[in-house]
Amino acid sequence: MVAAHAPVDIAALKERHPLGEVVEASGIRLHGRGRVRQGVCPFHEEAEGSFTVYADSQRWYCFGCGEGGDVLDFIRRAEGLSLPEAIRRLDASPPSTAPVCHAASRQRDRIAVAPPGPALLTAAARYYAGELRRGRGAQAYLASRGIGLGTAARLGLGYAPGAGLRTALASAGFAAGRVRESGLFTERGERFAGMVTVPEFAGGRVRWLAGRAVDPERRPRFQALPGPKPVLGLGRLGPAPSWAVVTEGVFDWLVLSEWGIPACAALGTQGMERVAAALRGCPNVFLAFDNDDAGREATAALGSLLGRRTAVVTLPDGVADVADLAGRPHGRRVFLRLLERAARAAR
């Protein structure tokens, strides 16, 4: 006969085992000392450090694979356990000897240092946009990817040279503590140093930022602000666009925007429920994910969620993604032909 387990106070259990310490005990090295720390995600292959731990909320999120949760979700994923097994596993572990950040103190921290608001992010994006106008190397990089200066200006793209942002934000009146905890800086300096920056706008203000390295040898190649990722570009299409193309990556979306095609980017192949919810007001959706297994799986997942209002754009053999077409002869014409073919097949 198996003895029943005594009830466990889940909230107290989490207090005894801070998420960051559990993550590091599993072998993941987290960088940073403040509210936000990052490391290499254990749940998918990457070298960019997209796995993010938030000290104030005791939650984690990976910008690469879209997974996230609390300390119990982490243990479940890391060790392949059920929720009851994860609770017993954590309960059997020695408690942390580090000072516990109780709920009241976390609330005080949130009040003392606010997360980056749209005003701060808008000021940062404007600074980066000004640097792009002076950055010949960044302009040349965008041109090599098929993105003209007119489109860059219209979408608010920028360039982060790696120095000057802190001074610019201070000159704009933002307190040093707010700037320090904004997510725009890591222990190495500016998060987006050496990158083309891509903002997400909502209501005319910046709500999120991502960056892509200009130097192909730079690692990580892609960075994003900590926090939930948007469906990039969807806010520019209005509340109820008649149709739109959903792509996988940032430059897929940029290329379609350059070509004048209404589009948005899912920013990965995970979390398709989030994408489907964001697209609920769009009656006709074309799916143009990458031409690989992950892209095909995401297409199937999102298509099943959206139902009959979807059409699948099938890229030709040898074309990796939509952005790949930008460097090929008549890329725009080829994509429009693929769109027409997808629309006919969906009828």
Secondary structure, DSSP 8 states (H G I E B T S, - for coil): ---------HHHHHHHS-HHHHHHHTT---B-SSSEEEE--SSS--SS--EEEETTTTEEEETTT--EE-HHHHHHHHHT--HHHHHHHHHTS----S----HHHHHHHHHHS----HHHHHHHHHHHHHHHHH-HHHHHHHHHTT--HHHHHHHT-EEE-SSSHHHHHHHTT--HHHHHTSSSEETTEETTTTEEEEEEEETTEEEEEEEEESSTT-SSSEEE-SS----BTGGGG-SS-S-EEEESSHHHHHHHHHTT--EEE-SSSS-HHHHHHHTTT-S-EEEE--SSHHHHHHHHHHHHHHGGGEEE----TT--SHHHHTTSTTHHHHHHHHHHHHHHHH-
